[in-house]
Amino acid sequence: MDISDTFNDLVERFTNPPPLVSVVRLQGLIAAGGGMLRGGINLANQAGVLKAAFAPKRLAAVALVINSPGGSPVQSALIGKRIRQHAEEKKVPVVAFVEDVAASGGYWLAAAADEIIADPASIVGSIGVVSAGFGFTEAIQRLGIERRVHTQGERKRMLDPFMPERPEDVTRLEALQADIHDGFKEWVRERRQGKLVGDESALFNGDIWTGRQALALGLVDQLGDLRSTMRTRFGEKVRLRLVGARRAPWRRLLGPRSLAPDLLAAIEERLAWNRWGL
């Protein structure tokens, strides 16, 4: 290649740049807080990332690479809404790519995209709500521990793990879960309108499917991966620009002070991944 060829190539790139796709990785447990040992997903650490992803003027698409076992329904909803706000404001299509798993809140995030593409072996779905905990009533009795709690408001001790479980508390919890579940279902119906196949009682019962099975149910639109799909759509020269959050220097310096809670958070996240065999 001589100098003239190089110059012509530079001119071509300047006057007719290849298509640009912003890539946002949504990896980990969806939770309001984040710590030193985990890369949790929440609006606080994703708002700037999403804004930057949609910022370029000549943007072919925004790709969401999702690998999440779920988590907070509130943070899932907030991030999903923010994605839609940017997409509608910038008139840019959003494509979600499911890697290992997009379950529960992870699927909530995927549904924010205009199109969902999954690996055939991905885990997809879990459209439901779960609350889990432990009961320690017998343990504290054996240890001779007396629990002292004083409240104003009869519901303030609802589902206290150190108290026997009361049927009325379980009924109240189930009502709360049903309301959250209804919101989840409404979101999926809205985002997958006209695409879902089969009885909703099966689609929304918390079950999971492989990417291939999810395709047959209309939960995803296609099987594939980010690089191959974007090259097919926008050409071999498409630019995939990864957009991510940077950890502030002060967090690296002060992070060890929160080591204990972060270890507990890491265990919690590990258990969430283990649920899907990952």
NORRAHU-V133358 format. One record per residue. N is the residue number from 0. RES is the residue in one small letter. SS is DSSP state (@ for helix, = for strand, . for the rest). PSI is psi in whole degrees, 0 to 359 (* if undefined). OMEGA is omega in degrees with one decimal (* if undefined). Layout:
N,RES,SS,PSI,OMEGA  N,RES,SS,PSI,OMEGA
//
This chain:
0,m,.,126,-180.0  1,d,.,180,-175.8  2,i,@,321,-178.8  3,s,@,322,177.7  4,d,@,318,178.6  5,t,@,317,179.6  6,f,@,316,179.4  7,n,@,324,178.4  8,d,@,320,178.3  9,l,@,319,178.5  10,v,@,317,179.9  11,e,@,318,180.0  12,r,@,327,-178.7  13,f,@,318,-176.4  14,t,@,331,-178.3  15,n,.,70,-175.6  16,p,.,150,177.5  17,p,.,157,179.6  18,p,.,144,-179.4  19,l,=,131,175.3  20,v,=,120,174.7  21,s,=,135,-178.0  22,v,=,123,178.3  23,v,=,123,177.6  24,r,=,121,175.9  25,l,=,94,-169.6  26,q,=,127,172.3  27,g,.,189,-179.1  28,l,.,142,178.5  29,i,=,112,-175.4  30,a,.,153,-176.6  31,a,.,326,-178.8  32,g,.,157,176.5  33,g,.,154,-177.9  34,g,.,182,-175.9  35,m,.,325,-172.9  36,l,.,1,-178.7  37,r,.,154,178.5  38,g,.,64,-177.9  39,g,.,158,-179.6  40,i,=,125,172.9  41,n,.,166,-176.9  42,l,@,325,-177.7  43,a,@,319,-178.4  44,n,@,359,179.4  45,q,@,345,-177.2  46,a,@,312,179.4  47,g,@,323,179.0  48,v,@,314,-179.3  49,l,@,320,178.3  50,k,@,316,179.0  51,a,@,325,-178.9  52,a,@,324,-178.4  53,f,.,0,-173.3  54,a,.,321,-176.2  55,p,.,143,-176.9  56,k,.,316,179.9  57,r,.,88,-174.5  58,l,.,123,-179.1  59,a,.,323,-178.0  60,a,=,165,170.1  61,v,=,128,179.7  62,a,=,128,175.2  63,l,=,117,177.0  64,v,=,109,-169.9  65,i,=,130,175.8  66,n,=,84,-172.5  67,s,=,135,176.3  68,p,.,359,178.5  69,g,.,200,-178.0  70,g,=,225,-173.9  71,s,.,123,176.2  72,p,@,330,179.4  73,v,@,310,179.6  74,q,@,325,176.3  75,s,@,314,-179.1  76,a,@,318,-179.3  77,l,@,315,-179.9  78,i,@,318,178.1  79,g,@,316,178.6  80,k,@,320,-179.8  81,r,@,321,176.8  82,i,@,314,-179.8  83,r,@,322,179.1  84,q,@,314,178.9  85,h,@,316,-177.2  86,a,@,318,-178.8  87,e,@,326,178.6  88,e,@,318,-176.8  89,k,@,351,-178.1  90,k,.,47,-178.5  91,v,.,131,178.2  92,p,.,147,179.4  93,v,=,129,179.2  94,v,=,126,178.3  95,a,=,135,176.5  96,f,=,118,-179.8  97,v,=,126,175.8  98,e,=,247,-177.7  99,d,=,314,-174.2  100,v,=,139,168.8  101,a,=,83,-175.0  102,a,=,145,177.5  103,s,.,243,179.2  104,g,@,332,176.2  105,g,@,322,176.7  106,y,@,328,175.5  107,w,@,316,178.4  108,l,@,316,-179.5  109,a,@,323,-178.6  110,a,.,346,176.8  111,a,.,342,-179.2  112,a,.,161,175.5  113,d,.,339,-177.9  114,e,=,142,179.6  115,i,=,126,179.0  116,i,=,130,-175.0  117,a,=,154,169.6  118,d,.,147,179.7  119,p,.,329,-177.9  120,a,.,6,177.5  121,s,.,155,172.3  122,i,=,124,-173.6  123,v,=,143,171.7  124,g,=,233,-174.8  125,s,.,50,-179.6  126,i,.,85,-177.5  127,g,.,189,-179.0  128,v,.,137,-179.4  129,v,.,143,171.6  130,s,.,131,-177.3  131,a,.,150,178.6  132,g,.,194,-179.4  133,f,.,158,173.9  134,g,.,128,-175.1  135,f,.,19,-174.2  136,t,@,313,-178.7  137,e,@,328,-178.3  138,a,@,315,-177.7  139,i,@,333,176.5  140,q,@,317,179.9  141,r,@,329,180.0  142,l,.,357,-179.8  143,g,.,30,-178.5  144,i,.,132,176.6  145,e,.,123,-179.9  146,r,.,131,-179.2  147,r,.,112,178.9  148,v,.,129,179.0  149,h,.,127,-175.1  150,t,.,161,166.5  151,q,.,115,-173.4  152,g,.,117,-171.9  153,e,.,342,-178.5  154,r,.,356,-174.5  155,k,.,340,179.9  156,r,.,19,-177.8  157,m,.,128,177.2  158,l,.,34,173.4  159,d,.,122,-176.5  160,p,.,346,179.9  161,f,.,8,178.0  162,m,.,151,175.8  163,p,.,142,-179.0  164,e,.,132,-179.2  165,r,.,136,-179.1  166,p,@,321,-178.9  167,e,@,329,177.1  168,d,@,319,178.1  169,v,@,319,178.4  170,t,@,317,179.0  171,r,@,317,178.4  172,l,@,317,-179.9  173,e,@,326,177.2  174,a,@,320,177.4  175,l,@,316,179.3  176,q,@,319,-179.1  177,a,@,322,179.5  178,d,@,317,177.1  179,i,@,319,179.3  180,h,@,320,178.0  181,d,@,319,178.0  182,g,@,320,177.5  183,f,@,313,-178.9  184,k,@,320,178.5  185,e,@,320,178.9  186,w,@,314,-179.6  187,v,@,318,178.0  188,r,@,317,-178.8  189,e,@,314,-175.1  190,r,@,333,-178.8  191,r,.,29,-176.8  192,q,.,128,178.7  193,g,.,0,-176.5  194,k,.,335,-175.8  195,l,.,139,-178.4  196,v,.,132,176.4  197,g,.,177,-177.0  198,d,.,133,179.6  199,e,@,331,179.8  200,s,@,333,176.8  201,a,@,322,-178.3  202,l,@,326,-172.1  203,f,.,24,-177.8  204,n,.,11,178.9  205,g,.,4,-179.0  206,d,.,163,177.3  207,i,=,158,-179.2  208,w,=,161,170.4  209,t,=,166,177.9  210,g,@,321,179.8  211,r,@,318,177.9  212,q,@,321,-180.0  213,a,@,328,177.3  214,l,@,317,179.9  215,a,@,334,-179.2  216,l,@,355,-179.6  217,g,.,11,177.7  218,l,.,337,172.1  219,v,.,164,-174.8  220,d,.,337,-172.9  221,q,=,160,172.9  222,l,=,138,-179.5  223,g,.,192,179.4  224,d,.,167,-173.8  225,l,@,302,-172.6  226,r,@,312,-178.2  227,s,@,317,-178.2  228,t,@,313,-178.5  229,m,@,324,177.1  230,r,@,322,178.3  231,t,@,321,-175.5  232,r,@,322,-171.5  233,f,@,4,176.5  234,g,.,162,-176.8  235,e,.,335,-176.0  236,k,.,8,-179.6  237,v,.,139,179.5  238,r,=,122,177.1  239,l,=,108,-174.2  240,r,=,109,-180.0  241,l,=,128,178.4  242,v,=,124,-177.5  243,g,.,162,179.2  244,a,.,143,175.5  245,r,.,138,177.9  246,r,.,129,179.4  247,a,.,144,-179.3  248,p,@,323,-178.0  249,w,@,333,178.5  250,r,@,327,177.8  251,r,@,326,-179.0  252,l,@,320,-174.2  253,l,@,353,-175.8  254,g,@,316,-177.0  255,p,@,338,179.6  256,r,@,338,-179.5  257,s,@,29,-174.4  258,l,@,314,-175.6  259,a,@,308,178.6  260,p,@,328,179.1  261,d,@,327,175.4  262,l,@,317,177.4  263,l,@,320,178.9  264,a,@,322,179.1  265,a,@,321,177.5  266,i,@,316,178.7  267,e,@,316,-179.3  268,e,@,321,178.9  269,r,@,320,178.0  270,l,@,322,178.7  271,a,@,319,178.2  272,w,@,321,-178.3  273,n,@,331,-179.8  274,r,.,331,-179.1  275,w,.,14,176.4  276,g,.,27,-176.9  277,l,.,*,*
//
